Amino acid sequence: GVVWINQGPLWRREAASDAGPMFEMLKLLRKYWVDDRNMYLRIAQPVAQGQMDVRFLEGCGYKLADPQGWCSGKIDLSKSAEQIRGELKRKWRGDLNSAERHGVTCRIGRSDDLLESFLSYYKSFVEQKGFSTVITVPLLRQMQAMLPDDRKMWIVEGRLGDESLGGLLVSCYGNTALALAGSSPNERGRAVHSGHLVWWQTILKMKELGYRW
């Protein structure tokens, strides 16, 4: 069999001396899946290119399979809100200003009704686009139900009046907040750039909660 761990294990190194837990996690994963169950294990870790020494991985029994990996973005939330906003690309910042002028707002929380509102929009979005994803509605609903109250995922939903315009589902671990699932705005939402406000309000909320990245 094949075991595929994408964007995991969940870990964030702050200093070189903190590599011990990751070393043990990788060794235990290899022992459980490869040594004990004779399966092929492949992991895409949430680390920047060059952050982890190949010799470190080899010491855990791994080989580098794809040096390209996958691409994402990372924002330093220790900066002030003004500094973060000022460093946005001019066009992106202009679209954010446009969303604010159009009166787009956001609902932010962890309530069941907000989750179900997001999942309903997300389900329609995935079906309309014809996407194939393992991040399914039943999986997200079950994950939220199993998480303790202080670890539950956050929902940031864009709205114009009473109309939902899509949003983000944010999972948090350690000092990091990760946008786990999202749904692009509908035609009306795109016209008022609601997605820009959703991302901006997500940044502000995660900064307020004390997350670093």
Backbone hydrogen bonds in HBPLUS format (Angstrom, degrees):
<---DONOR---> <-ACCEPTOR-->    atom                        ^
c    i                          cat <-CA-CA->   ^        H-A-AA   ^      H-
h    n   atom  resd res      DA  || num        DHA   H-A  angle D-A-AA Bond
n    s   type  num  typ     dist DA aas  dist angle  dist       angle   num
A0040-TYR N   A0001-GLY O   2.93 MM  39  6.29 168.2  1.94 160.8 160.5     1
A0003-VAL N   A0040-TYR O   2.76 MM  37  6.06 164.6  1.78 167.6 168.4     2
A0042-ARG N   A0003-VAL O   2.90 MM  39  6.22 158.4  1.95 164.9 172.0     3
A0005-ILE N   A0042-ARG O   2.98 MM  37  6.38 166.8  2.00 162.4 166.6     4
A0044-ALA N   A0005-ILE O   2.91 MM  39  6.33 161.5  1.95 166.9 169.7     5
A0007-GLN N   A0044-ALA O   2.74 MM  37  5.37 123.8  2.06 141.4 157.5     6
A0008-GLY N   A0044-ALA O   3.28 MM  36  6.46 141.5  2.44 133.6 141.5     7
A0018-ASP N   A0015-ALA O   2.90 MM   3  5.49 163.2  1.93 119.8 125.5     8
A0019-ALA N   A0016-ALA O   3.35 MM   3  5.88 157.1  2.41 120.4 119.7     9
A0023-PHE N   A0019-ALA O   3.01 MM   4  6.22 159.2  2.05 158.4 165.1    10
A0024-GLU N   A0020-GLY O   3.03 MM   4  6.34 160.3  2.07 157.9 162.4    11
A0025-MET N   A0021-PRO O   2.89 MM   4  6.12 156.0  1.95 148.6 155.9    12
A0026-LEU N   A0022-MET O   2.93 MM   4  6.08 168.0  1.94 156.2 158.0    13
A0027-LYS N   A0023-PHE O   3.11 MM   4  6.28 157.7  2.16 145.0 151.2    14
A0028-LEU N   A0024-GLU O   2.94 MM   4  6.09 160.3  1.98 149.9 155.0    15
A0029-LEU N   A0025-MET O   2.93 MM   4  6.12 157.5  1.98 149.1 155.6    16
A0030-ARG N   A0026-LEU O   3.03 MM   4  6.19 159.1  2.08 144.4 150.0    17
A0031-LYS N   A0027-LYS O   2.92 MM   4  6.15 158.3  1.96 146.6 153.0    18
A0032-TYR N   A0028-LEU O   2.90 MM   4  6.03 165.0  1.92 150.6 154.4    19
A0033-TRP N   A0029-LEU O   3.02 MM   4  6.11 173.1  2.02 153.2 155.1    20
A0034-VAL N   A0030-ARG O   2.79 MM   4  5.20 144.6  1.92 134.8 146.7    21
A0035-ASP N   A0030-ARG O   3.15 MM   5  6.61 156.1  2.21 145.6 153.0    22
A0036-ASP N   A0031-LYS O   2.86 MM   5  6.00 154.5  1.92 161.6 167.6    23
A0039-MET N   A0033-TRP O   2.94 MM   6  5.61 159.1  1.99 142.4 146.7    24
A0038-ASN N   A0034-VAL O   2.91 MM   4  4.56 127.4  2.19 118.1 123.6    25
A0051-GLN N   A0048-ALA O   2.95 MM   3  5.34 163.1  1.98 133.5 134.8    26
A0056-PHE N   A0053-ASP O   2.89 MM   3  5.20 132.7  2.11 104.6 117.7    27
A0057-LEU N   A0053-ASP O   3.35 MM   4  6.90 149.5  2.45 146.6 153.8    28
A0058-GLU N   A0054-VAL O   2.92 MM   4  6.24 161.4  1.96 154.9 160.4    29
A0059-GLY N   A0055-ARG O   2.97 MM   4  6.09 143.9  2.10 137.3 146.5    30
A0060-CYS N   A0057-LEU O   2.96 MM   3  5.15 142.5  2.11 101.7 113.1    31
A0062-TYR N   A0057-LEU O   3.01 MM   5  5.28 164.3  2.03 137.8 136.5    32
A0061-GLY N   A0058-GLU O   3.00 MM   3  4.96 159.2  2.04 102.6 108.7    33
A0077-LEU N   A0212-ARG O   2.73 MM 135  4.93 158.3  1.78 150.6 150.8    34
A0084-ILE N   A0080-SER O   2.94 MM   4  6.27 164.2  1.97 157.4 161.3    35
A0085-ARG N   A0081-ALA O   2.94 MM   4  6.09 166.4  1.96 149.7 153.7    36
A0086-GLY N   A0082-GLU O   2.90 MM   4  5.99 152.9  1.98 141.3 149.5    37
A0087-GLU N   A0083-GLN O   3.06 MM   4  6.23 131.0  2.31 141.8 153.2    38
A0087-GLU N   A0084-ILE O   3.18 MM   3  5.26 137.7  2.37  97.2 108.7    39
A0088-LEU N   A0085-ARG O   3.21 MM   3  5.40 161.1  2.25 105.8 111.6    40
A0093-ARG N   A0089-LYS O   2.89 MM   4  6.12 165.3  1.91 163.7 168.5    41
A0094-GLY N   A0090-ARG O   2.85 MM   4  6.06 146.5  1.96 143.6 153.8    42
A0095-ASP N   A0091-LYS O   2.92 MM   4  6.24 152.2  1.99 150.4 156.9    43
A0096-LEU N   A0092-TRP O   2.98 MM   4  6.28 149.7  2.07 146.0 154.7    44
A0097-ASN N   A0093-ARG O   2.94 MM   4  6.22 156.8  2.00 146.2 152.1    45
A0098-SER N   A0094-GLY O   2.97 MM   4  6.22 148.7  2.07 141.0 150.0    46
A0099-ALA N   A0095-ASP O   2.99 MM   4  6.30 153.6  2.07 145.5 151.3    47
A0100-GLU N   A0096-LEU O   3.12 MM   4  6.44 156.6  2.17 149.7 155.6    48
A0101-ARG N   A0097-ASN O   2.97 MM   4  6.24 153.6  2.04 147.3 154.8    49
A0102-HIS N   A0098-SER O   2.96 MM   4  6.20 146.8  2.07 148.4 157.3    50
A0104-VAL N   A0099-ALA O   3.15 MM   5  5.60 162.6  2.18 165.0 159.9    51
A0103-GLY N   A0100-GLU O   3.16 MM   3  5.25 156.1  2.22 101.8 109.0    52
A0105-THR N   A0159-ARG O   2.91 MM  54  5.26 166.4  1.93 152.5 157.0    53
A0159-ARG N   A0105-THR O   2.80 MM  54  5.26 151.8  1.88 152.3 151.0    54
A0107-ARG N   A0157-GLU O   2.88 MM  50  5.13 155.1  1.94 144.7 151.7    55
A0157-GLU N   A0107-ARG O   2.85 MM  50  5.13 169.3  1.86 154.8 157.5    56
A0109-GLY N   A0155-ILE O   3.08 MM  46  5.50 153.4  2.15 147.6 155.6    57
A0155-ILE N   A0109-GLY O   2.84 MM  46  5.50 163.0  1.87 162.6 168.4    58
A0115-LEU N   A0111-SER O   3.00 MM   4  6.26 154.9  2.07 147.1 154.5    59
A0116-GLU N   A0112-ASP O   2.89 MM   4  6.12 164.5  1.91 153.0 156.6    60
A0117-SER N   A0113-ASP O   2.99 MM   4  6.10 148.0  2.10 137.1 145.8    61
A0118-PHE N   A0114-LEU O   3.03 MM   4  6.26 158.1  2.08 144.9 150.2    62
A0119-LEU N   A0115-LEU O   2.84 MM   4  6.13 165.4  1.86 156.2 160.3    63
A0120-SER N   A0116-GLU O   2.95 MM   4  6.00 154.0  2.02 143.2 149.5    64
A0121-TYR N   A0117-SER O   3.23 MM   4  6.44 164.3  2.26 146.5 149.9    65
A0122-TYR N   A0118-PHE O   2.76 MM   4  5.93 161.6  1.79 156.1 162.6    66
A0123-LYS N   A0119-LEU O   2.85 MM   4  5.89 159.6  1.89 145.3 150.1    67
A0124-SER N   A0120-SER O   3.24 MM   4  6.46 164.0  2.27 145.1 148.7    68
A0125-PHE N   A0121-TYR O   2.92 MM   4  6.12 156.9  1.97 149.0 156.1    69
A0126-VAL N   A0122-TYR O   2.93 MM   4  6.17 165.1  1.95 156.6 158.9    70
A0127-GLU N   A0123-LYS O   3.04 MM   4  6.22 164.0  2.07 149.6 154.3    71
A0128-GLN N   A0124-SER O   2.91 MM   4  6.00 162.9  1.94 151.0 155.8    72
A0129-LYS N   A0125-PHE O   3.06 MM   4  6.18 154.8  2.13 146.7 153.3    73
A0130-GLY N   A0126-VAL O   2.96 MM   4  5.94 123.5  2.29 136.6 150.8    74
A0131-PHE N   A0126-VAL O   3.19 MM   5  5.38 145.2  2.32 148.3 152.8    75
A0130-GLY N   A0127-GLU O   3.24 MM   3  5.05 137.7  2.43  91.8 103.6    76
A0136-THR N   A0134-VAL O   2.98 MM   2  5.49 127.7  2.26 105.4  90.1    77
A0140-LEU N   A0136-THR O   3.01 MM   4  6.29 167.2  2.03 156.9 159.7    78
A0141-ARG N   A0137-VAL O   2.93 MM   4  6.08 165.7  1.95 159.2 163.4    79
A0142-GLN N   A0138-PRO O   2.95 MM   4  6.03 158.4  1.99 145.1 151.0    80
A0143-MET N   A0139-LEU O   2.85 MM   4  6.04 157.8  1.90 151.7 158.4    81
A0144-GLN N   A0140-LEU O   3.06 MM   4  6.25 165.2  2.08 149.3 152.3    82
A0145-ALA N   A0141-ARG O   3.10 MM   4  6.31 153.5  2.17 141.7 149.2    83
A0146-MET N   A0142-GLN O   3.01 MM   4  6.20 146.4  2.12 147.7 155.9    84
A0147-LEU N   A0143-MET O   3.07 MM   4  6.22 137.9  2.25 148.6 159.3    85
A0151-ARG N   A0148-PRO O   2.89 MM   3  5.38 161.7  1.92 120.6 126.6    86
A0154-TRP N   A0170-VAL O   2.89 MM  16  5.03 154.7  1.95 148.3 150.4    87
A0170-VAL N   A0154-TRP O   2.78 MM  16  5.03 169.6  1.80 153.8 157.4    88
A0156-VAL N   A0168-LEU O   3.01 MM  12  5.30 164.3  2.03 151.6 155.3    89
A0168-LEU N   A0156-VAL O   2.92 MM  12  5.30 152.2  2.00 143.8 151.7    90
A0158-GLY N   A0166-GLY O   2.87 MM   8  5.75 163.6  1.90 163.9 166.2    91
A0165-LEU N   A0158-GLY O   2.77 MM   7  5.11 161.4  1.81 149.7 145.1    92
A0160-LEU N   A0163-GLU O   3.04 MM   3  5.38 154.3  2.11 147.0 154.9    93
A0163-GLU N   A0160-LEU O   3.23 MM   3  5.38 162.1  2.26 122.9 122.1    94
A0183-SER N   A0167-GLY O   3.05 MM  16  5.67 154.4  2.11 160.2 164.4    95
A0169-LEU N   A0181-ALA O   2.78 MM  12  5.15 154.8  1.84 161.5 158.1    96
A0180-LEU N   A0169-LEU O   2.85 MM  11  5.77 132.8  2.08 150.7 165.3    97
A0181-ALA N   A0169-LEU O   3.35 MM  12  5.15 161.0  2.39 137.6 140.8    98
A0171-SER N   A0178-LEU O   2.82 MM   7  5.21 157.4  1.87 162.9 158.1    99
A0178-LEU N   A0171-SER O   2.71 MM   7  5.21 178.6  1.71 163.9 164.1   100
A0173-TYR N   A0176-THR O   2.88 MM   3  5.44 164.7  1.90 162.6 167.8   101
A0176-THR N   A0173-TYR O   2.84 MM   3  5.44 164.3  1.86 142.9 146.8   102
A0212-ARG N   A0175-ASN O   2.87 MM  37  5.37 142.4  2.01 132.0 142.5   103
A0213-TRP N   A0175-ASN O   3.14 MM  38  6.51 162.2  2.17 158.0 161.7   104
A0190-ARG N   A0186-ASN O   2.85 MM   4  6.16 158.0  1.90 160.8 167.0   105
A0191-ALA N   A0187-GLU O   3.11 MM   4  6.31 148.4  2.22 141.3 149.4   106
A0192-VAL N   A0189-GLY O   3.20 MM   3  5.37 133.5  2.43  98.5 110.1   107
A0194-SER N   A0189-GLY O   2.98 MM   5  5.17 170.1  1.99 144.1 145.9   108
A0193-HIS N   A0190-ARG O   3.21 MM   3  4.83 160.1  2.26  95.8 101.7   109
A0196-HIS N   A0193-HIS O   3.21 MM   3  5.71 136.3  2.41 109.1 118.9   110
A0197-LEU N   A0194-SER O   3.08 MM   3  5.32 118.9  2.47 101.4 115.7   111
A0198-VAL N   A0194-SER O   3.02 MM   4  6.36 155.5  2.08 153.0 160.6   112
A0199-TRP N   A0195-GLY O   3.06 MM   4  6.30 164.8  2.08 149.6 152.4   113
A0200-TRP N   A0196-HIS O   3.00 MM   4  6.19 159.6  2.04 144.7 150.9   114
A0201-GLN N   A0197-LEU O   2.81 MM   4  5.95 166.5  1.83 154.5 157.7   115
A0202-THR N   A0198-VAL O   2.95 MM   4  6.08 145.3  2.07 142.5 152.5   116
A0203-ILE N   A0199-TRP O   2.99 MM   4  6.28 156.6  2.04 148.8 154.2   117
A0204-LEU N   A0200-TRP O   3.04 MM   4  6.37 162.9  2.07 151.6 155.5   118
A0205-LYS N   A0201-GLN O   2.94 MM   4  6.06 158.3  1.99 144.3 150.2   119
A0206-MET N   A0202-THR O   2.95 MM   4  6.10 169.1  1.97 156.1 158.8   120
A0207-LYS N   A0203-ILE O   2.98 MM   4  6.10 150.4  2.07 145.5 154.2   121
A0208-GLU N   A0204-LEU O   2.91 MM   4  6.09 155.3  1.97 144.1 151.0   122
A0209-LEU N   A0205-LYS O   2.96 MM   4  6.22 144.9  2.08 145.6 155.0   123
A0211-TYR N   A0206-MET O   3.07 MM   5  5.65 154.9  2.14 168.6 161.4   124
A0210-GLY N   A0207-LYS O   3.05 MM   3  5.21 153.2  2.13 103.6 112.1   125
